[in-house]
Amino acid sequence: MGKKKSRFETEVIHSGYRTDEHQDSLVPPLYQTSTFTFSSAEQGERRFASQEEGFIYSRLGNPTVKILEERMAVLEQGEAGLAFSSGMAAVSAVLVALTKTGDHILCSQGVYGCTFGLLELLKEKYGIDHDFSLMNSKEALDQEIRPNTSCIYIETPINPTMKLVDLEMVAMIANKKGIPVVVDNTFCSPYLQTPLTLGCDVVIHSATKYICGHGDVIAGLIIGKKEFIRQVSRTTQKDIGGVISPFDAWLLLRGLKTLPVRMDRHCENTIKLFEFLKRHPKIESIYFPGNREHQDYSIAKKQMKQPGGLISFTIKGTKETAQQLINQLQLIKIAVSLGDAETLIQHPATMTHAVVPVEERRKMGIANTLLRLSVGLEAWEDIQEDLEQALERI
Ligand SMILES: Cc1ncc(COP(=O)(O)O)c(C=O)c1O
């Protein structure tokens, strides 16, 4: 009889782990080892030849890491997962696996700054071209896909402008043409959005963010079809080597257990923040998928369980006004990253997206007065009071 499928809140705690396979330890043990011993030369030969299951060397697989990978595959409703030393190690392993010289990548209109940097590097050094697309019309998308497009790469919500891409619509067009759709699901976590259930092929996470949730790990994950994950694990992960440390995987397993509880609180605080910003006279515009007037509100309703824990806004004034505002904050920390217990604020034009040329930033809608907040788990009243006092001083 197959294992009974449990609800998300149960799977984050139990899936991928059996106590009877690990000395009855309640919590997954930390296998902090670089290598594994073979009982004989012949066993070593069989393991290297994939004729026998078993671990060889932690760059090729580790029991603690395997539990994390299996758990994430369950949560994203994919066949298999693979963990990396950073979100960027995951992004680069996937893009290198899916492209070759002469290929083309079609991207959402706005990606994380370092992903943009990687796309530029692939173009300059290896002749792999890319374009950005609004992905808001079937007809336009059909035109933008070239004969040499080898993958579609999407962030939704788009960092930091919170525009959304209709994943089901893109996947439908891409599937017909046999082009894999890769989705960076960092902003949502599988609690809010599961792209594989909408027809997409690969999910990527900067696990540094909500998956970890405690701001103490840099890590990445990918989830997809067994065959693709196997291919990445044996090529762009094994040979480039961006593997996660067992300790970081162990910390992620610990953080994951509270993902639904944390996400509910992040989302609840963010809705309150939206209501506060909406009424404040010094705020010019707000970018939040939970806003009924947001251009992609219907997409949010369709594919996201809740609108998320991130909000961006522009302030009336100049770049300096935005910088003055964040300098006045006392509780809210000035820091890039997101998904932590602490509320964080950053200035994308000079921080996460500083590497993106001004013209591209303009197309992505990243103004000099734009600020992005990752809303934490603190008491809402304290977050509000800190913002109120800072806004009063500018
Ligand atoms: C949407 C998104 N993707 C990928 C990354 C890269 O992840 P990492 O910093 O773990 O390498 C980030 C980092 O901020 C991100 O925000």
The ligand as an SDF file (V2000), in Angstrom:
LIG
                    3D

 16 16  0  0  0  0  0  0  0  0999 V2000
   14.2640   35.9330   -6.5960 C   0  0  0  0  0  0  0  0  0  0  0  0
   15.6620   35.5180   -6.2560 C   0  0  0  0  0  0  0  0  0  0  0  0
   16.2400   34.5230   -6.9540 N   0  0  0  0  0  0  0  0  0  0  0  0
   17.5120   34.1160   -6.6980 C   0  0  0  0  0  0  0  0  0  0  0  0
   18.2750   34.7260   -5.7270 C   0  0  0  0  0  0  0  0  0  0  0  0
   19.6720   34.2560   -5.4690 C   0  0  0  0  0  0  0  0  0  0  0  0
   19.7280   33.4850   -4.3160 O   0  0  0  0  0  0  0  0  0  0  0  0
   21.0110   33.3620   -3.3590 P   0  0  0  0  0  0  0  0  0  0  0  0
   21.2860   34.6860   -2.7650 O   0  0  0  0  0  0  0  0  0  0  0  0
   20.5900   32.3190   -2.3740 O   0  0  0  0  0  0  0  0  0  0  0  0
   22.1510   32.8900   -4.2230 O   0  0  0  0  0  0  0  0  0  0  0  0
   17.7200   35.7650   -4.9710 C   0  0  0  0  0  0  0  0  0  0  0  0
   18.5050   36.4220   -3.9230 C   0  0  0  0  0  0  0  0  0  0  0  0
   18.1090   37.4350   -3.3640 O   0  0  0  0  0  0  0  0  0  0  0  0
   16.3810   36.1730   -5.2460 C   0  0  0  0  0  0  0  0  0  0  0  0
   15.7870   37.1780   -4.5740 O   0  0  0  0  0  0  0  0  0  0  0  0
  1  2  1  0
  2  3  1  0
  2 15  2  0
  3  4  2  0
  4  5  1  0
  5  6  1  0
  5 12  2  0
  6  7  1  0
  7  8  1  0
  8  9  2  0
  8 10  1  0
  8 11  1  0
 12 13  1  0
 12 15  1  0
 13 14  2  0
 15 16  1  0
M  END
$$$$
